Amino acid sequence: EEARARAEAKQQERRREAEGHGKMYRPRKDPQDAQPKARAQRNFTDPQSRIMVSSDKAFIQGYNAQAAMDAESQVVVACELTNEAGDVRQMAPLVDGVERVTGRRPGEVLADAGYWSEKNVQFLDQRGIACLIPPDKVRHRQWREANALPPRPSPEASLRDKMRYALRLPANRERYRMREQTVEPVFGQIKEGRGLRQFLLRGMAKVRALWRLDCAVHNLLKLWRAGVSWEARWATP
């Protein structure tokens, strides 16, 4: 009873203090009644990381590494890291990164289905950037074997239907296949060639710095193997 009286007195004191500052007083919950949300999660080793699904459908605790490559040289022209599992919100930051790093606006963006959204297509169109982004996840084999051209969509058709049609045109299909030869090999070289299968640091800032360092190493190796000096590469206007 004495403990309860002390708690009530303290609560009244907090109420007077809050009202004295013109604030609304909200009593604190009893710690015994505090319960985490059913879907709440926290990793004590790295609280900023999140549970994500890997390419082989396994659950991992980690980050989502992003990169944009030059289609001709496989040089990384922008890279970013996020703790969001999805890719769709990373389109604008990557495009902004390309412009910031290279000083140029890309003429065309080839991205996988994870980046599809009408908002992203509209964003690129407003920047004057062409794009090919599949609205549906399709395996490479299905992509190569889909030969029949669907009917041309009407002007009132959705962006999704227009993109599906555009991706079935022979010229666009050939261009989109370049993505298999540029983006995917780079991630393969980083993961398999240099063994970056996991990040050894903790925290968003440190992991992002490590990812950018490894992308820089990738670029230096590309230039060295191509026999291009750093000065010659970057002195060209």
KOLTI-948070 format. One record per residue (C-alpha): residue in one letter; x, y, z. Coordinates in Angstrom, 1 decimal, always signed. Layout:
REM residues N
+------+--------+--------+--------+
| rest |     xx |     yy |     zz |
+------+--------+--------+--------+
|    A |      X |      Y |      Z |
...
+------+--------+--------+--------+
This chain:
REM residues 237
+------+--------+--------+--------+
| rest |     xx |     yy |     zz |
+------+--------+--------+--------+
|    E |   +0.0 |   +0.0 |   +0.0 |
|    E |   +2.9 |   +2.3 |   +0.8 |
|    A |   +4.5 |   +1.6 |   -2.6 |
|    R |   +1.2 |   +2.3 |   -4.4 |
|    A |   +0.8 |   +5.7 |   -2.5 |
|    R |   +4.4 |   +6.7 |   -3.5 |
|    A |   +3.7 |   +5.8 |   -7.1 |
|    E |   +0.5 |   +7.9 |   -7.2 |
|    A |   +2.2 |  +10.8 |   -5.6 |
|    K |   +5.0 |  +10.7 |   -8.2 |
|    Q |   +2.4 |  +10.5 |  -11.0 |
|    Q |   +0.6 |  +13.6 |   -9.6 |
|    E |   +4.0 |  +15.4 |   -9.5 |
|    R |   +4.6 |  +14.5 |  -13.2 |
|    R |   +1.1 |  +15.7 |  -14.1 |
|    R |   +1.6 |  +19.1 |  -12.4 |
|    E |   +5.1 |  +19.4 |  -14.1 |
|    A |   +3.6 |  +18.6 |  -17.6 |
|    E |   +0.7 |  +21.0 |  -17.2 |
|    G |   +3.0 |  +23.7 |  -15.9 |
|    H |   +4.9 |  +23.5 |  -19.3 |
|    G |   +1.6 |  +23.5 |  -21.2 |
|    K |   +1.9 |  +19.9 |  -22.2 |
|    M |   -0.6 |  +17.0 |  -22.0 |
|    Y |   +0.2 |  +14.5 |  -19.3 |
|    R |   +0.1 |  +10.9 |  -20.3 |
|    P |   +0.6 |   +8.4 |  -17.4 |
|    R |   +3.3 |   +5.8 |  -17.9 |
|    K |   +2.4 |   +2.2 |  -18.4 |
|    D |   +3.2 |   -0.3 |  -15.7 |
|    P |   +6.4 |   -2.1 |  -16.8 |
|    Q |   +4.6 |   -5.4 |  -16.0 |
|    D |   +2.0 |   -4.6 |  -18.7 |
|    A |   +4.5 |   -3.7 |  -21.4 |
|    Q |   +4.5 |   -6.2 |  -24.3 |
|    P |   +6.3 |   -6.1 |  -27.6 |
|    K |   +4.3 |   -6.1 |  -30.8 |
|    A |   +3.7 |   -9.6 |  -32.3 |
|    R |   +5.9 |   -8.8 |  -35.3 |
|    A |   +8.6 |   -6.8 |  -33.5 |
|    Q |  +12.2 |   -8.0 |  -34.0 |
|    R |  +15.6 |   -6.8 |  -32.9 |
|    N |  +19.1 |   -8.2 |  -33.4 |
|    F |  +21.3 |   -7.4 |  -30.5 |
|    T |  +24.5 |   -7.9 |  -32.5 |
|    D |  +23.5 |   -5.4 |  -35.1 |
|    P |  +20.2 |   -3.6 |  -34.4 |
|    Q |  +20.2 |   -1.8 |  -37.7 |
|    S |  +20.2 |   -5.0 |  -39.8 |
|    R |  +17.0 |   -6.7 |  -40.8 |
|    I |  +15.8 |  -10.3 |  -41.6 |
|    M |  +15.7 |  -10.7 |  -45.4 |
|    V |  +15.1 |  -13.5 |  -47.9 |
|    S |  +18.2 |  -14.5 |  -49.9 |
|    S |  +18.3 |  -15.5 |  -53.6 |
|    D |  +18.1 |  -19.2 |  -52.5 |
|    K |  +14.9 |  -18.4 |  -50.4 |
|    A |  +16.8 |  -18.7 |  -47.1 |
|    F |  +16.2 |  -16.2 |  -44.3 |
|    I |  +19.3 |  -14.1 |  -43.4 |
|    Q |  +20.0 |  -11.2 |  -41.0 |
|    G |  +21.7 |   -8.5 |  -43.1 |
|    Y |  +21.5 |   -5.6 |  -45.5 |
|    N |  +20.5 |   -5.0 |  -49.1 |
|    A |  +23.5 |   -4.0 |  -51.3 |
|    Q |  +22.6 |   -2.0 |  -54.4 |
|    A |  +24.8 |   -1.2 |  -57.4 |
|    A |  +24.4 |   +0.4 |  -60.9 |
|    M |  +26.9 |   -0.6 |  -63.6 |
|    D |  +27.9 |   +0.9 |  -66.9 |
|    A |  +26.6 |   -1.5 |  -69.6 |
|    E |  +29.7 |   -1.5 |  -71.7 |
|    S |  +32.5 |   -1.7 |  -69.1 |
|    Q |  +30.9 |   -3.3 |  -66.1 |
|    V |  +32.3 |   -0.5 |  -64.0 |
|    V |  +30.2 |   +0.4 |  -61.0 |
|    V |  +28.9 |   +3.9 |  -61.4 |
|    A |  +26.8 |   +4.1 |  -58.2 |
|    C |  +26.3 |   +1.9 |  -55.1 |
|    E |  +24.2 |   +2.1 |  -52.0 |
|    L |  +23.2 |   +0.0 |  -49.1 |
|    T |  +19.9 |   -0.2 |  -47.2 |
|    N |  +18.2 |   -2.3 |  -44.6 |
|    E |  +15.0 |   -2.5 |  -46.6 |
|    A |  +14.5 |   -5.9 |  -48.1 |
|    G |  +12.7 |   -4.6 |  -51.3 |
|    D |  +14.5 |   -2.8 |  -54.2 |
|    V |  +11.6 |   -0.7 |  -55.5 |
|    R |  +12.4 |   +2.4 |  -53.3 |
|    Q |  +16.1 |   +2.3 |  -54.4 |
|    M |  +15.7 |   +3.4 |  -58.0 |
|    A |  +15.7 |   +7.1 |  -57.4 |
|    P |  +18.8 |   +7.0 |  -55.0 |
|    L |  +20.7 |   +5.0 |  -57.5 |
|    V |  +19.9 |   +7.3 |  -60.5 |
|    D |  +20.8 |  +10.3 |  -58.3 |
|    G |  +24.1 |   +8.5 |  -57.4 |
|    V |  +25.0 |   +7.9 |  -61.1 |
|    E |  +24.5 |  +11.6 |  -61.9 |
|    R |  +26.5 |  +12.7 |  -58.8 |
|    V |  +29.4 |  +10.3 |  -59.5 |
|    T |  +29.7 |  +10.6 |  -63.3 |
|    G |  +28.2 |  +14.1 |  -63.8 |
|    R |  +26.0 |  +12.7 |  -66.5 |
|    R |  +22.4 |  +11.5 |  -66.7 |
|    P |  +22.0 |   +7.9 |  -67.9 |
|    G |  +20.3 |   +7.6 |  -71.2 |
|    E |  +18.6 |   +4.3 |  -70.4 |
|    V |  +18.1 |   +2.1 |  -67.3 |
|    L |  +17.8 |   -1.7 |  -67.4 |
|    A |  +16.6 |   -3.1 |  -64.1 |
|    D |  +15.1 |   -6.3 |  -62.8 |
|    A |  +11.5 |   -6.8 |  -61.7 |
|    G |  +12.3 |   -5.9 |  -58.1 |
|    Y |  +12.6 |   -2.2 |  -59.2 |
|    W |   +9.2 |   -2.2 |  -61.1 |
|    S |   +6.6 |   +0.4 |  -60.1 |
|    E |   +4.7 |   +2.9 |  -62.1 |
|    K |   +6.1 |   +5.6 |  -59.9 |
|    N |   +9.7 |   +4.5 |  -60.9 |
|    V |   +8.8 |   +4.6 |  -64.6 |
|    Q |   +7.2 |   +8.0 |  -64.2 |
|    F |  +10.3 |   +9.2 |  -62.3 |
|    L |  +12.6 |   +8.1 |  -65.1 |
|    D |  +10.4 |   +9.5 |  -67.8 |
|    Q |  +10.4 |  +12.9 |  -66.0 |
|    R |  +14.2 |  +12.8 |  -66.1 |
|    G |  +14.2 |  +12.0 |  -69.8 |
|    I |  +15.6 |   +8.5 |  -69.1 |
|    A |  +14.3 |   +5.5 |  -71.1 |
|    C |  +13.8 |   +2.3 |  -69.2 |
|    L |  +13.1 |   -1.4 |  -69.5 |
|    I |  +11.9 |   -2.9 |  -66.2 |
|    P |   +9.8 |   -6.1 |  -66.2 |
|    P |   +6.6 |   -5.8 |  -64.3 |
|    D |   +6.6 |   -9.5 |  -63.6 |
|    K |   +9.3 |  -11.9 |  -62.4 |
|    V |  +10.3 |  -14.1 |  -65.2 |
|    R |  +13.1 |  -16.7 |  -65.4 |
|    H |  +15.8 |  -16.1 |  -68.0 |
|    R |  +14.7 |  -19.3 |  -69.9 |
|    Q |  +11.1 |  -18.1 |  -70.0 |
|    W |  +12.3 |  -14.7 |  -71.2 |
|    R |  +14.3 |  -16.2 |  -74.1 |
|    E |  +11.5 |  -18.6 |  -75.2 |
|    A |   +8.7 |  -16.0 |  -75.2 |
|    N |   +8.6 |  -15.3 |  -78.9 |
|    A |   +5.0 |  -14.5 |  -79.6 |
|    L |   +4.3 |  -10.7 |  -79.8 |
|    P |   +1.1 |   -9.7 |  -77.9 |
|    P |   -1.3 |   -7.2 |  -79.4 |
|    R |   -0.3 |   -3.6 |  -79.2 |
|    P |   -1.8 |   -2.0 |  -76.1 |
|    S |   -4.2 |   +0.9 |  -76.5 |
|    P |   -3.2 |   +4.5 |  -75.5 |
|    E |   -5.4 |   +4.1 |  -72.4 |
|    A |   -3.6 |   +0.9 |  -71.3 |
|    S |   -1.7 |   +0.9 |  -68.0 |
|    L |   +2.0 |   +1.5 |  -67.8 |
|    R |   +2.4 |   -2.2 |  -66.7 |
|    D |   +0.8 |   -3.5 |  -70.0 |
|    K |   +2.7 |   -1.0 |  -72.1 |
|    M |   +6.0 |   -2.2 |  -70.5 |
|    R |   +5.1 |   -5.8 |  -71.0 |
|    Y |   +4.6 |   -5.1 |  -74.7 |
|    A |   +7.8 |   -3.0 |  -75.0 |
|    L |   +9.8 |   -5.9 |  -73.5 |
|    R |   +8.5 |   -8.3 |  -76.1 |
|    L |   +9.7 |   -6.3 |  -79.0 |
|    P |  +12.8 |   -8.0 |  -80.6 |
|    A |  +15.0 |   -4.9 |  -80.3 |
|    N |  +14.1 |   -4.3 |  -76.7 |
|    R |  +14.5 |   -7.9 |  -75.8 |
|    E |  +18.0 |   -7.8 |  -77.3 |
|    R |  +18.9 |   -4.7 |  -75.3 |
|    Y |  +17.5 |   -6.1 |  -72.0 |
|    R |  +19.6 |   -9.2 |  -72.4 |
|    M |  +22.6 |   -6.9 |  -71.9 |
|    R |  +21.7 |   -6.8 |  -68.2 |
|    E |  +22.6 |  -10.5 |  -67.9 |
|    Q |  +26.0 |   -9.6 |  -69.2 |
|    T |  +26.7 |   -6.5 |  -67.1 |
|    V |  +25.0 |   -6.5 |  -63.7 |
|    E |  +24.8 |  -10.2 |  -62.7 |
|    P |  +28.5 |  -10.9 |  -63.6 |
|    V |  +29.6 |   -8.0 |  -61.4 |
|    F |  +27.8 |   -9.4 |  -58.3 |
|    G |  +29.2 |  -12.8 |  -59.2 |
|    Q |  +32.8 |  -11.4 |  -59.3 |
|    I |  +32.3 |   -9.6 |  -56.0 |
|    K |  +30.7 |  -12.6 |  -54.2 |
|    E |  +32.6 |  -15.5 |  -55.7 |
|    G |  +35.8 |  -14.0 |  -57.1 |
|    R |  +36.7 |  -12.0 |  -54.0 |
|    G |  +34.6 |  -13.9 |  -51.5 |
|    L |  +32.4 |  -11.1 |  -50.1 |
|    R |  +29.7 |  -13.5 |  -49.0 |
|    Q |  +29.0 |  -11.6 |  -45.8 |
|    F |  +29.8 |   -8.3 |  -44.1 |
|    L |  +32.1 |   -8.5 |  -41.1 |
|    L |  +31.3 |   -5.0 |  -39.7 |
|    R |  +28.2 |   -3.9 |  -37.8 |
|    G |  +26.0 |   -0.9 |  -38.2 |
|    M |  +24.7 |   +0.8 |  -41.4 |
|    A |  +27.5 |   +3.4 |  -41.7 |
|    K |  +30.3 |   +0.8 |  -41.4 |
|    V |  +28.7 |   -1.7 |  -43.7 |
|    R |  +27.9 |   +0.9 |  -46.3 |
|    A |  +31.5 |   +2.1 |  -46.2 |
|    L |  +32.7 |   -1.5 |  -46.7 |
|    W |  +30.3 |   -2.0 |  -49.6 |
|    R |  +31.6 |   +1.1 |  -51.3 |
|    L |  +35.2 |   +0.1 |  -50.7 |
|    D |  +34.6 |   -3.3 |  -52.4 |
|    C |  +32.9 |   -1.6 |  -55.4 |
|    A |  +35.9 |   +0.7 |  -55.7 |
|    V |  +38.2 |   -2.3 |  -55.6 |
|    H |  +36.1 |   -3.9 |  -58.4 |
|    N |  +36.5 |   -0.8 |  -60.5 |
|    L |  +40.2 |   -0.6 |  -60.0 |
|    L |  +40.6 |   -4.3 |  -61.0 |
|    K |  +38.5 |   -3.7 |  -64.1 |
|    L |  +40.7 |   -0.7 |  -65.2 |
|    W |  +43.9 |   -2.6 |  -64.4 |
|    R |  +42.8 |   -5.7 |  -66.4 |
|    A |  +41.7 |   -3.5 |  -69.3 |
|    G |  +45.1 |   -1.8 |  -69.3 |
|    V |  +43.7 |   +1.6 |  -68.7 |
|    S |  +45.5 |   +3.9 |  -66.3 |
|    W |  +43.6 |   +5.9 |  -63.7 |
|    E |  +44.9 |   +9.2 |  -65.1 |
|    A |  +43.9 |   +8.3 |  -68.7 |
|    R |  +40.4 |   +7.1 |  -67.6 |
|    W |  +39.5 |  +10.1 |  -65.6 |
|    A |  +41.2 |  +12.8 |  -67.6 |
|    T |  +38.9 |  +12.2 |  -70.6 |
|    P |  +36.2 |  +14.9 |  -70.8 |
+------+--------+--------+--------+
